[in-house]
């Protein structure tokens, strides 16, 4: 089959199966497994693909139609310009979380200007996305990424090595702050914040492939925030910040938790959809 025929067939199969973004998913999958790009599709539509490539595309389409997310099929996801390996124990990093990186970077750069070599603690690091994005932007910084999943820790460490950041990144097994003794200039987290009763209502792409413990935030979705608000202060350097991603309707509840714990709200980050997605706190 030619490249053009393979693309047409892929789009048709995904449309027929009711996949939400069939044309985009078809293009991503075909390009990945055929080693082509959009320019090839325009300039060389009659390029012949060998049978092994066509079979690989068909298998990927079967997986997508069954509900597996496109980037899970590829095995990686780009985040803040970084290519990050995914695994069963990691949440798939999403563009909304880049808002957190954008909000924390100015704090780290201020620390650098003050002569510090800022240290970052990434709670529930998963792929290492947040910590590694910050390290890639601030060469003076170092980070500890903690998780309870050994699979996630191995994936985060592998990503750090692939990006050339392993000398400034440590993957550490810890249940939130349980194995943390030192202090940091920035404590960051995209914790589980879905209410337990709402987890089963998530899309099959999320419910079936993101690890449940990275989604389920307890009865009211706030369990992780209670832990962070109550324990972060003893691990925060003077002038440091705590930045957390939140659900689109959780701002007031989470803000109250941190205010009661003695923090001041510094900033609110808005995601690509216009939702309040990130809160940045400092000690009052």
HUWOTA-V618567 format. One record per residue. N is the residue number from 1. RES is the residue in one small letter. SS is DSSP state (~ for helix, > for strand, _ for the rest). OMEGA is omega in radians with two decimals (999 if undefined). Layout:
N	RES	SS	OMEGA
N	RES	SS	OMEGA
//
This chain:
1	x	_	3.09
2	x	>	3.11
3	x	~	-3.13
4	x	~	3.12
5	x	~	-3.14
6	x	~	3.10
7	x	~	3.13
8	x	~	-3.13
9	x	~	3.14
10	x	~	3.12
11	x	~	-3.11
12	x	~	-3.13
13	x	~	-3.10
14	x	~	3.07
15	x	~	-3.12
16	x	~	-3.14
17	x	_	3.11
18	x	_	3.08
19	x	_	-2.97
20	x	_	-3.12
21	x	_	-2.98
22	x	~	-3.06
23	x	~	3.13
24	x	~	-3.12
25	x	~	3.12
26	x	~	-3.13
27	x	~	-3.11
28	x	~	-3.10
29	x	~	-3.13
30	x	~	-3.14
31	x	~	-3.10
32	x	~	-3.03
33	x	~	3.11
34	x	~	-3.12
35	x	_	-3.14
36	x	_	3.09
37	x	_	-3.08
38	x	~	3.11
39	x	~	3.10
40	x	~	-3.12
41	x	~	-3.13
42	x	~	-3.02
43	x	~	-3.08
44	x	_	-3.08
45	x	_	-3.11
46	x	_	3.09
47	x	_	-3.13
48	x	>	3.08
49	x	_	-3.12
50	x	_	-3.04
51	x	~	3.13
52	x	~	3.12
53	x	~	3.12
54	x	~	3.13
55	x	~	3.13
56	x	~	3.09
57	x	~	-3.13
58	x	~	3.10
59	x	~	3.11
60	x	~	3.11
61	x	~	3.08
62	x	~	-3.14
63	x	~	3.14
64	x	~	-3.14
65	x	~	3.11
66	x	_	3.09
67	x	_	-3.13
68	x	_	-3.12
69	x	_	-3.08
70	x	~	-3.07
71	x	~	3.00
72	x	~	3.11
73	x	~	3.12
74	x	~	-3.13
75	x	_	3.11
76	x	>	3.07
77	x	>	3.06
78	x	>	3.13
79	x	>	3.14
80	x	_	3.12
81	x	_	-3.13
82	x	>	3.08
83	x	>	-3.04
84	x	>	3.05
85	x	>	3.07
86	x	_	3.03
87	x	_	-3.09
88	x	_	-3.09
89	x	_	-3.09
90	x	_	2.95
91	x	_	3.06
92	x	_	-3.12
93	x	_	-3.06
94	x	_	-3.06
95	x	~	-3.13
96	x	~	-3.11
97	x	~	3.07
98	x	~	3.08
99	x	~	3.13
100	x	~	3.11
101	x	~	3.14
102	x	~	-3.08
103	x	~	-3.09
104	x	~	-3.08
105	x	~	3.13
106	x	~	3.12
107	x	~	3.14
108	x	~	-3.12
109	x	~	3.05
110	x	~	3.10
111	x	~	3.11
112	x	~	3.12
113	x	~	-3.14
114	x	_	3.10
115	x	_	-3.14
116	x	_	2.93
117	x	_	-2.92
118	x	_	3.11
119	x	>	-3.05
120	x	>	2.98
121	x	>	3.14
122	x	>	-3.08
123	x	>	-3.06
124	x	_	-2.91
125	x	_	3.14
126	x	_	3.10
127	x	_	-3.02
128	x	_	-2.95
129	x	~	-3.05
130	x	~	-3.11
131	x	~	-3.08
132	x	~	3.07
133	x	~	3.12
134	x	~	3.14
135	x	~	-3.13
136	x	~	-3.10
137	x	~	-3.10
138	x	_	-3.01
139	x	_	3.13
140	x	_	-3.03
141	x	_	2.99
142	x	>	-3.06
143	x	>	2.94
144	x	>	3.08
145	x	>	-3.10
146	x	>	3.11
147	x	>	3.06
148	x	_	-3.12
149	x	_	3.10
150	x	~	3.10
151	x	~	3.13
152	x	~	-3.12
153	x	~	3.10
154	x	~	3.13
155	x	~	3.12
156	x	~	3.13
157	x	~	3.11
158	x	~	3.11
159	x	~	3.11
160	x	~	3.14
161	x	~	-3.12
162	x	~	-3.11
163	x	_	-3.12
164	x	_	-3.09
165	x	_	-3.02
166	x	~	3.13
167	x	~	3.12
168	x	~	-3.10
169	x	>	3.05
170	x	>	3.02
171	x	>	-3.03
172	x	>	3.08
173	x	>	-3.12
174	x	_	3.03
175	x	_	-2.98
176	x	_	-3.04
177	x	_	-2.96
178	x	_	-3.13
179	x	_	-3.11
180	x	_	3.12
181	x	_	-3.04
182	x	_	3.14
183	x	_	-3.04
184	x	>	3.08
185	x	>	3.10
186	x	>	3.03
187	x	>	-3.03
188	x	>	3.12
189	x	>	2.86
190	x	_	-3.00
191	x	_	3.03
192	x	_	-3.11
193	x	_	3.08
194	x	>	3.07
195	x	_	-3.07
196	x	~	-3.08
197	x	~	-3.12
198	x	~	-3.08
199	x	~	-3.11
200	x	~	3.13
201	x	~	3.11
202	x	_	3.12
203	x	_	-3.11
204	x	~	3.11
205	x	~	3.13
206	x	~	-3.06
207	x	~	-3.03
208	x	_	-3.00
209	x	_	3.00
210	x	_	-3.12
211	x	_	-3.05
212	x	~	-3.09
213	x	~	3.03
214	x	~	-3.11
215	x	_	-2.97
216	x	>	-3.12
217	x	_	3.14
218	x	_	-3.02
219	x	_	-3.14
220	x	_	3.12
221	x	_	-2.99
222	x	_	-3.04
223	x	~	-3.08
224	x	~	-3.12
225	x	~	3.08
226	x	~	3.13
227	x	~	-3.11
228	x	~	-3.11
229	x	~	-3.07
230	x	~	-3.01
231	x	~	-3.02
232	x	~	-3.00
233	x	~	-3.09
234	x	~	3.13
235	x	~	-3.06
236	x	>	3.07
237	x	>	3.09
238	x	>	-3.13
239	x	>	-3.13
240	x	>	-3.11
241	x	>	3.00
242	x	>	-3.12
243	x	>	-3.11
244	x	>	2.95
245	x	>	-3.10
246	x	_	2.99
247	x	_	-2.99
248	x	_	-3.08
249	x	_	-3.00
250	x	_	-2.99
251	x	~	-3.04
252	x	~	-3.13
253	x	~	-3.11
254	x	~	3.08
255	x	~	3.13
256	x	~	3.13
257	x	~	-3.09
258	x	~	3.11
259	x	~	3.11
260	x	~	3.14
261	x	_	3.05
262	x	_	3.11
263	x	>	2.98
264	x	>	3.10
265	x	>	-3.13
266	x	>	-3.04
267	x	>	3.01
268	x	>	3.13
269	x	>	-3.12
270	x	>	-3.08
271	x	_	-3.08
272	x	_	3.13
273	x	_	3.13
274	x	_	3.14
275	x	_	3.03
276	x	>	-2.93
277	x	>	-3.07
278	x	>	3.03
279	x	>	3.12
280	x	>	-3.09
281	x	>	2.93
282	x	>	3.10
283	x	>	-3.12
284	x	_	999
//
